[in-house]
């Protein structure tokens, strides 16, 4: 698949902190369709999915 060709992606996450959870949920709601509480169907290119994943990684719990 090329960088700009769109595909259907299943995005899920498990975030315990309510503030981080709300931010990620709000962002993903703009990008895709909620399937369940923390599962989204997103139609995006590889480049866009990279950006979505990078956004999600900013809200990971520090170890």
C-alpha positions as CSV (number, residue, x, y, z in Angstrom):
1,X,0.0,0.0,0.0
2,X,1.3,3.4,-0.9
3,X,1.8,6.2,1.6
4,X,-1.3,8.1,0.4
5,X,-3.7,5.1,-0.4
6,X,-6.3,4.8,2.3
7,X,-7.2,1.6,4.1
8,X,-9.5,0.7,7.0
9,X,-7.8,0.4,10.4
10,X,-9.1,-0.9,13.7
11,X,-7.6,1.3,16.5
12,X,-8.0,0.5,20.2
13,X,-6.4,1.7,23.4
14,X,-6.5,1.1,27.1
15,X,-6.0,4.3,29.1
16,X,-6.8,4.5,32.9
17,X,-6.3,8.2,33.5
18,X,-9.7,10.0,32.8
19,X,-8.0,13.2,31.4
20,X,-5.8,11.3,28.9
21,X,-8.7,9.0,28.0
22,X,-11.0,11.9,27.2
23,X,-8.3,13.6,25.0
24,X,-7.6,10.5,23.0
25,X,-11.3,9.7,22.6
26,X,-12.1,13.2,21.4
27,X,-9.2,13.1,18.9
28,X,-10.1,9.7,17.5
29,X,-13.8,10.6,17.3
30,X,-12.7,13.3,14.8
31,X,-10.7,10.7,12.8
32,X,-12.9,7.7,12.8
33,X,-16.1,6.0,13.9
34,X,-16.4,4.6,17.5
35,X,-17.2,0.9,17.4
36,X,-17.1,0.4,21.2
37,X,-15.9,2.6,24.0
38,X,-12.2,2.4,23.2
39,X,-12.3,0.9,19.7
40,X,-12.5,2.9,16.5
41,X,-12.7,2.2,12.8
42,X,-10.5,4.7,11.0
43,X,-10.1,5.1,7.2
44,X,-6.6,6.6,6.8
45,X,-3.4,6.4,4.8
46,X,-0.2,5.0,6.3
47,X,1.1,8.5,6.8
48,X,-2.1,9.5,8.7
49,X,-2.0,6.4,10.8
50,X,1.6,7.2,11.7
51,X,0.4,10.6,12.9
52,X,-2.5,9.1,14.8
53,X,-0.2,6.6,16.5
54,X,2.3,9.4,17.4
55,X,-0.5,11.4,18.9
56,X,-1.5,8.3,21.0
57,X,2.0,7.8,22.2
58,X,2.1,11.3,23.7
59,X,-0.6,10.1,26.1
60,X,1.1,6.9,27.2
61,X,1.7,6.5,30.9
62,X,5.3,7.3,31.8
63,X,7.2,4.3,33.2
